[in-house]
Amino acid sequence: RPLPPLLPTMAADAAVPARGTAVRLSGLGKAELNGRTGRVLGQTAAQREQGRVAVLLDPEIGAPAADAQQVSVRASNLELETSRAGSEAPGLDVQENALLQDTERQLQQHTAQLRGAFK
């Protein structure tokens, strides 16, 4: 059985930035995440139903890129990151694209495991 794909975010949907868009988190209950920046990965069907979006956070300053953290947040808790405006997915460097693809694959595997656990 194939893994469920991430649904592409709709650029026309103003509430959900397109995949690869640089964003800043705000208004979260986990205060330590407020102000963190990252890139939109997309949404699974379940995330779309819940109004949530997968975001790959930028690693903390001085931390290796492999330490990047993925979070699922409400679209209303995202602000466009203006200091990196215009650097959507087509402008990502090779390492960032590889990291996004790896994280997307991990998200798909995790979703499949969760679906299997609830059958």
ZIWO-V525923 format. One record per residue. OMEGA is omega in whole degrees, 0 to 359 (NA if undefined). D_FIRST is the distance of its C-alpha to the first C-alpha in Angstrom with 2 decimals. Layout:
omega d_first
OMEGA D_FIRST
OMEGA D_FIRST
//
This chain:
omega d_first
182 0.00
177 3.82
178 6.64
182 9.04
168 11.97
177 15.47
179 17.58
175 20.69
184 23.79
180 26.29
181 29.55
179 31.36
186 30.43
183 33.33
183 31.88
178 28.85
179 29.79
178 27.78
179 25.42
181 27.70
177 30.68
182 32.95
175 33.49
179 35.58
178 34.66
175 37.31
181 38.08
174 35.56
176 36.34
186 35.67
182 38.83
178 38.08
180 35.33
181 37.68
178 38.86
180 36.01
179 34.68
180 31.31
178 29.00
177 26.57
184 22.93
182 21.54
166 19.84
178 16.57
180 16.67
178 17.99
180 20.58
179 21.68
182 22.33
180 24.36
182 26.20
182 25.06
175 24.41
180 23.06
174 26.01
182 26.43
174 29.93
178 32.40
175 33.42
180 36.76
180 39.74
180 40.16
177 36.69
181 34.38
180 31.62
180 29.08
179 30.37
183 29.04
176 27.61
177 24.94
175 25.82
185 24.68
174 27.82
179 29.10
180 29.86
179 33.45
179 33.77
172 33.38
176 36.35
181 36.34
187 37.62
180 40.70
178 41.72
182 38.67
179 38.74
182 37.67
178 35.27
188 31.98
181 28.94
181 30.67
180 33.38
176 31.31
185 32.29
181 30.03
179 29.70
178 28.84
178 26.16
179 24.63
177 24.80
181 23.23
179 20.29
180 19.86
177 20.19
178 17.68
179 15.07
178 16.20
178 16.05
179 12.41
180 11.70
178 14.20
179 12.85
179 9.43
180 11.81
179 14.04
178 11.73
181 10.84
183 14.62
178 15.63
NA 13.89
//
